[in-house]
Each structure stands twice: as structure tokens, then as C-alpha cells.
Amino acid sequence: MAVDIELLKQGNRRALAKAITLVESKLDSHRLEAQTLLETLLPDTGNSIRIGISGIPGVGKSTFIEAFGKHLISLGKKVAVLAVDPSSPVRGGSILGDKTRMEELSREDNAFIRPSPSEGALGGVAQKTRETMLLCEAAGYDVILVETVGVGQSEYEVAAMVDFFLVLMIPNAGDELQGIKRGIMELADALVINKADGESINLATRTQQHYQNAFHLIRHGAFWAPRVQTCSALNKQGIESVWQMIVEFQNLAVEHQAFAVKRSKQNADWMKKLIHQMLDQRLKQNPSVQEKMLALQVGVVENKVTPFTAAKTIVDLL
């Protein structure tokens, strides 16, 4: 699957889409080809701001991203949206309908929207999202937005691959802190209360104060204190101030040399995770493992073998 590297560097969307398809392929030959392509493009990567956007279903992620993306394009930015679409646990398929949900943004010349099936990856974050980000950076995109399905572990997964992690919330009439885990509070660089319009404006302001008070109880990084802002993506209000906040974060991170340190740590952690994945794959493909696995599993189920002994027997086959 030949990819025209020069066309990709010039921002050609067809070349970029072809490169992403290559990266997402499960064929061994394509995987090797994809890694060669990525290593060739590495010097042209790393020049964007990577923003993770999470939030529960119904919070208005697509509406927010469309309004946010259009604002960035009006400032002369090129925006790539990597939207992770949850795969069906039954049939494995995905709707991949993000271009339908972001119809206006998808028509912009300086926007690139790529839905990716999660394919059962932990937390719903597509395993190839990291590599897709690099391809988008090589194609000249200034801002990379990674939208997650907003369930389970997805927040932790996306926070481990972006520079700025934004969690969208809705004005909540009950206990505002009930619906958010402490772990997410520790990961978030900002909470944005969406749908702050109409009768919900006062409620959004109260919710903002509750979350801001909660942030004071949690220790964060040395140079940035997480903020809570309100916006109405539907009315396109507060979008500009969200971007100004992210720019301020970026400037402070560069000033404190935190950007490079964070990305280096993310790459090292990703390498370790890939080692685990590759070992798991190698084990599953090993004929001796396939031969013994079923018998050991039966022994564990019937309480004749401890899970530790069974696991050690399998690993020792390597």
C-alpha cells in the first residue's frame, strides 16, 4: 500500500487517509510498512497541541468539538479530529458516524475528521490513535483533538497520549461531585461546563463553583492549577475563552519545559505497553501454548490447578 510521503507532508487529505488506513491494518506486512513510514515522518511530527476531550454521552462532545474546531480554523489553524467510535461487543462493527455529527466542520478545508473503531481496546481508545496523531502532525495539522467515548477507563487512556486533557460536564441539579471520580479530577487540566444557556445559566455557574472548590482539595502539577469554565457550544459562547486557557497552558508548559518531559514519559510508557501487547500476541500464536491452554483452563475452572501455576506454565513456554 504505497503512500506518497511528499503529498502527505503537503497536507493532501487522500494521502493522509491512505496512511492512516495503513497504520490501522492488521496485516503483518502492512504493520511493518506503517512503522517504516512513521520512522521516516518522525522529524516532521511533534509540532501540534494534542487535546483530549472526554465526557459522558449526551454532554454535547460533538457539538462542542464542531464549534471549537470552527473557531480554531477562523484563527488560521488546521484541525484534525480523531473520534474513537465504540465497536459493538456482539458483532464488532462500528457506526463511524462522526462526520454526520460534525457536518459543518467536515466541510471545512482545514479540518480533517477521522472516526476510528475502538475494536475492544481498553477504555474505547483506538490502539492506533497515537500513530494517527503523528501522521496528522506530519501533514501539518496544528491542533489534534482526540474525542473518546467517555466510558470506563477511556479518560485514563486518552490522558496518557495528549498534552491537555479537557473533561466536558453538564449543569447538574443534584450533587455535582457525584458524577465524577477523584481519579478524573486528578487527570483533568480543565473542566468545561457545557450547555450553559437559557434556564441553565445559573445552575452552570453554581456547578462551576462546586467543581472549582473540589479542585482545591487535590494536588496537581507545579505550574498549572486546573480550571473550571462554562460555555454553550450550541450558541458558540465561551468557546474563545476555552482556547485562550489552552494557549496559556501551552505557554506555561513550554516555559517550565514540561511539554517535552511529559511527551517523553508518554512514549516510554507506550513502549512498555506495546511490549505487553506483543508478548500476549506471541503467546497466543505459540503452538505449545495453544495446545496446553485449554487443559490448564479446565484445571483452573475445576479448582485442580491454581491460576498462578497455570499462568506460570504458559509463560515458561516462551
N, C-alpha and C positions, 0 to 999 in steps of 0.2 A: 504494500500500500504506500506508494511513493507520495511524499508530502513536499511541496515546493517551499523550501525554507525561506527563500527571499520574499516570496509573496506573503508568507505568514508574517514576517518581520514588518512588511509594509501595511499590515492590518487587514489583509484580504480575509473576509469572513468565511469564504468557502474553504480556503487553505486551513484556517484555524479550526473549523468544524471537522475537517478531514483528520487533522492531527489529534483532536480530542477523541474521535471515533477510534483511532489507532491506539490511544492510551487506554481506552475503555475495553478494548478487545481482550478476550480470554485466550486467544490462540498464543501458544508459546512463541512462535515466530514473530507475531505482532508485538508481543511484550518486549522482546529483545530489540526490535526495530524502534519501538517507542522510547526505550531507555537511551539508545544511541541518539535519537532526535533530541531528547531532553538535555543530554550532556552537551550537545552542540549549541543548544539555545541558552544554557545556564548563564553565560556572560551578559545576556540581554534581559535577565529576569531580576526581580527584587526591587523594581522602581515604582511599585504601586503602594497604596494603602489598602490593607486587607481588612474588611469589616464583616464580622459575623452578626447575623440578625436572627434572633430566636424569639419565641413567644408561643403561647398556647393557640390551638386552632380557633379562629374567629376573632383574633386580636386585630386583624387587618394588616398582616405582613405584606401581602401582595399590593394592597393599596398604598401602604407606606413606601415600599420599595419603588413603585412606579412614580410617586410624587417626588421622592428623594432622588431617584435616578434622573428624572427630567430637570430637576433643579441643578444637579451637578453638570449635566450636559449644557445647560444655559450658561454655566461658568466656563465652558470650554473643555470640560473633562470628557474622557472616553470611559464608559462604564460597562463592566461585564457583570452579569448576574448569574451565579451558579446556584440554581434552585434544586435542592435534593427532593425528589418525588418518592414517597413511600411505596415500596413494592408490595404487592399482595402476598401475604403469607401462604395463601392457598394455591394460586396459580403462578405467582412470581412476576406477574406483569405490573406495569405502571401506567397511569393515565398520561403523564408527561404533558399536562395542560397549562404550564406556566405562561406560555406565550398568549394563551387565550385570556388568562387572568391579568396580564400586563399588556393589553392590546396597544395602548398608546406608546408605551416605552419601546415595544418591539418594532415599531415603525421608525424609530429614530436611527439615523445613520451611525451615530456614535455610541449606540448601545448594542450589546451582544448578550442574548439570553440563552442559556443552555440548561435545560432540565436534565437531570441525571437520575436514573433509578437507584434507590438505596441498596437493592439486592441483598437485603438482610444484614448489611454492615451494621456494626454496633451503633446504636443511637440514631440510625437512619441517615448517617452522613456517608455519602458515597465514598468508597475506598479510593477512588481515583481523583477526588476533588483537589487534593494537594497538587497533583501533577497538572491538572487542568488549569489551576491558578497560574502555574509557571508559564504555560503556553499562552494564556491571556496577557500576561505581563510582557512576554516576548513580542506579542502582537501590538503592543503599545497602549494597553488599557491602563489608565491611571488609578482607577478605583475598582476593586474587586469586591462584590457583595456576595456573601455566602448565606443563603437562606436555608434554615433547617426546618424539619417537620415539627420541631418543638415538642417532642415527647421523650420520656425516659432519659437516656444518657446523652441525647444529641447535643445538649448545651455544652457538656464537658468535651465532647469530640470537636465541636466547632471552635471552642475557645483555645484548643491546642493547635490550631492552624491559622489563626488570624492575629492581627495587630490590635484590633479594637473590638470588644465584644459588647453588643448592644442587645438588651432584652426589652421587647415591647410588652406593655401591660395595658389593661383596660381599667377605667374607673370602677372601683369595687365598693358596693354599698355595705358589705359586711366587714369582717376582719381583714384588712388589706394585706396583712402579712401571712394570712392563712395559705394563700395560693402560691407562695414562693419559698423554695428551700433555702436554708442557710448557705449551702454549697453554691447555689446560683448567685446569691448575694456576694459571695467571695470572688466569684469569677467575673461578674459583670463590671464593665468600665462605666456603663451608664444604663439607667432605666428610663424608658420614654413612655409616658402615659398617653396612649393614642385615644382617639375618639373624644378629645376634649372640646366638644362643641355642643351647641344647643343647651338643653337642660343639664347636661353632664359636666359643664364647665366647673361649677363649684365643687362637685364631687371629685373631679380630676385634681383640683387644687388641694383638697384635703388628702387625697390618696398620695399625691406628690410629697406632702409634708410628712406623712406616716413613713414612707419609704426612706426619705432623707434622714429622718430621726433614726431609723433602723441601721442605716449605713454607719452612723457614728459609733455603733457598738462593735463594728467589725474592723479589724486591722487590714489595711490594704498596702499597696506598694508605696515606696518612699516619695515618688514625685507626683502622683496623681490621686486625688480623692474623688471617688465615683460620684456622679451627679444624677439628679432626677429632674427630667424636664417633661413638659406636656406639649402635645401637638394634636392637630387634626389633619390627618393625611387626606381625608375626604375634601376638606376646604383648603388644603395646602397652607395651613397656618402652623408656624413653629418649625417648619422644615429647615429653613435657613439657619436658625439658631442651633439645630442639631448638628448641622455640618460645621458651623463655626466652633462648636465644642470639640468635634473630632479633630479639626485642624489645630486647635490649641493643644490637645492631647499629643498629636503628632510632633508638634514643635518642641514640647517639653520632653518627649521620649527621645528625640534626636539630641537635644541639649544634654540630657543625662546619659546618653549612649545606651539607652535601654532597648532601643529598637533592634540593634544588631545582636545584643545578648539574648533577647527573647527569641529571635528567629533561629539563632544558633542552637539554643536549647530545644526548640521545637523540632529542628532537623535531627538532632541526636536522639530525641525520644521517638521520633518516627522511624528511625533506623532500627531501634530496638524492637519496636512493634512489628516491623516488617520481618525481622529475624524470627519472631514467634510465629507469624503467619506462614512463613516459608517452611519452618520446621514442621508445623502442623500439616501443611500440604504434602511435604516429603514423607511424613509418617503414613498418611492416608494412601499414598501411592505405592508404599513398600509392600511387596507380595507377602512377606513374612508377617507383617502387621495385619494385613487383610485376612490372612489365614488364622491367626490367633485371636484377633479382636472379638469375634463372635463368641468363642468358647469362654474367654475371660469375662465378657459382658454377662453371659449366662451365670457364671460363677459368682459374680458380684450381685446380680439380681436375686440369686438363690441363697445369698449370705454364706457362701462357701469360701469366698476369696474377698479380702479387704480391697476397697478401691485403690488404696495406696500401692498394694502389692501388684494389682493388675496394671496400674499406670506405670509402675517401675519396670515391669516385664516388657511393656510396649516400648518405652523409651530406651531400654537397654538393647533393643533390636537394632537401633541405629549404630 
